[in-house]
Amino acid sequence: MADAGDGGAEEGVGESSSPPRSPAPVPVPVPAASGGSAGRVGGGGGGAGGRDICREVFERLVADGHVEAAGASGPELRARLEAHFARLPTSYMLDVNLDKAEDVLIHQKILAEAKDPDKRPAFAVHFLRLEETNVDETTNSDAHEKGADIDEALSTRSKRYTHIHEILFSTTDKPKLLSQLSALLSDIGLNIREAHVFSTTDGYSLDVFVVDGWAVEDTDGLHKALEASILRNEGSWSGSDSSASGRSLPFLAQDCESDIDTRLLKIVKKAASGSCGDMFLGIYGGEEVAVKILNPENVDENAWNEFKQEIYMLRKVDHPNIVRFIGSCTKPPQFYIITERMSRGSLFDFLHNEHNVLDLPTILKFALDVCRGMSYLHQKGIIHRDLKSANLLLGKDHVVRVADFGLARFQDEGGAMTAETGTYRWMAPEVINHQPYDNKADVYSFAIVLWELMTSKIPYTGMSPLQAAVGVRQGLRPQLSENAHPRLSLLMQRCWEALPTNRPSFADIITELEDIQVQAQGTSGESSQKQKDGDSDN
């Protein structure tokens, strides 16, 4: 809810498991492997194309001797299949492997189970294949140094086996689904190789993961381990899946305070809506302001803590490239955060909803504004943790200011930060992987913002947020533009390095951007002079 402009989507694609409705989701790139499954893009068996995939699946079930398809209940099964495919996007139909048509029935079954709140997340486990890898215990050069012959050297090769399983989940389609599902998988030591995610028209998700890390072909044991993981994570899972309505907020005496005179605040109109509150435009003491109003009827403890955290952080910062804090109120029933109004709205809106394409001087100016604000935060020991174009606001003078500090933390406040925090398309791989991280996670997020400035595109268009996150874990990055400024392109790639220590600091980024800016101005001056000389010759 950082957007203080007039309307427009905050992020374009919601941060849930849902893929975009129009283009089919792009599969996460993984090494080619034998075997296949329904629900894996390119899994074999033929895509649906313009064919009647429902009819083809039904006919395959009949040909395979499926009792229900071949018997008197065949018409009923055909009707259920038609309803199943009608709930899911075209991308799912293209994904179906006709050689394993029975998998469609499993998808249908767990989607049906997910309608029961007590069975969420519904899931199923399959064994896919066994991968064999030759491993050198010693190298040939080592063997020769020891006087061994070739046969002895080859005898040191051993075989390593990796068991590949497929896990299907279904639950209500909700924000931050990866945080829940990946926690369940990582809790028992599983590594995600592929993820394919589909949303139904009635608000459910079908999530297909191909994983390794389970040492044996034991679907029953893996199923039981997942059940135990769900029970261990029941609090966080059920908390994210249930309504917060009716919960009492943990109001403490020190929470009930105000540094504004609410009588001077006039609300003009709503600018944006959120799950826990809304952003309004208003006037306070004669100044145009943005007002974030928390609705206590629809907020849980986490949202309340974020609200308080944002107030705390805003009171600590003061910089030309940080949104200016005016005041707040946390006295029930009034919950306000008032900041200056940034009349041009968010950078996300400016690029993606207003479809602005930036020239190099503007790219550099915007990037420097962001970096100066972020460098200031890092100097004060603050990690933003949700840096993205939707949280960067534009004023009428086209100055960019960093906003939305609900997730910000002081780096030295104790304990390693490992929670998956932020927004998937801008999230650093170490954060996605639930590894300890520091302020270099913000540098990675800036790299994605810089890519947006250079391309005016949404990162990973055509992929769901979940697919993008899994891809980033495996080394995926936004596609580089052939027309990109070469030094900017190199800087961007340094900022999104997988290893955080290889990323530059914001102070170093500012130095590089300023040098590119001087070089660009010099080149522009030379071009102008050549143009003048040419005109005088004529």
Sequence and secondary structure as in RCSB ss.txt:
>XXXX:A:sequence
MADAGDGGAEEGVGESSSPPRSPAPVPVPVPAASGGSAGRVGGGGGGAGGRDICREVFERLVADGHVEAAGASGP
ELRARLEAHFARLPTSYMLDVNLDKAEDVLIHQKILAEAKDPDKRPAFAVHFLRLEETNVDETTNSDAHEKGADI
DEALSTRSKRYTHIHEILFSTTDKPKLLSQLSALLSDIGLNIREAHVFSTTDGYSLDVFVVDGWAVEDTDGLHKA
LEASILRNEGSWSGSDSSASGRSLPFLAQDCESDIDTRLLKIVKKAASGSCGDMFLGIYGGEEVAVKILNPENVD
ENAWNEFKQEIYMLRKVDHPNIVRFIGSCTKPPQFYIITERMSRGSLFDFLHNEHNVLDLPTILKFALDVCRGMS
YLHQKGIIHRDLKSANLLLGKDHVVRVADFGLARFQDEGGAMTAETGTYRWMAPEVINHQPYDNKADVYSFAIVL
WELMTSKIPYTGMSPLQAAVGVRQGLRPQLSENAHPRLSLLMQRCWEALPTNRPSFADIITELEDIQVQAQGTSG
ESSQKQKDGDSDN
>XXXX:A:secstr
    SSS  SSSS SBS   SSS          S   TTSTT SS   TTS HHHHHHHHHHHTT HHHHSTTHH
HHHHHHHHHHHHS HHHHHH  GGGTHHHHHHHHHHHHTTSGGG SEEEEEEEEEEEEEEESS HHHHHHTT  H
HHHHTTEEEEEEEEEEEEEEEE  BTHHHHHHHHHHTTT EEEEEEEEE TTSEEEEEEEEE   SS HHHHHHH
HHHHHHHTHHHHHHHHS  TT      GGG  BSS GGGEEEEEEEEE SSEEEEEEEETTEEEEEEEE GGG  
HHHHHHHHHHHHHHHH   TTB  EEEEEEETTEEEEEEE  TTEEHHIIIIIS     HHHHHHHHHHHHHHHH
HHHHTTEE S  SGGGEEE TT  EEE   TT EETTSSS B S  S GGG  HHHHTT  B THHHHHHHHHHH
HHHHH S TTTTS HHHHHHHHHTT      TTS HHHHHHHHHHT SSGGGS  HHHHHHHHHHHHHHHHHHHH
HHHHHHHHHHHH 
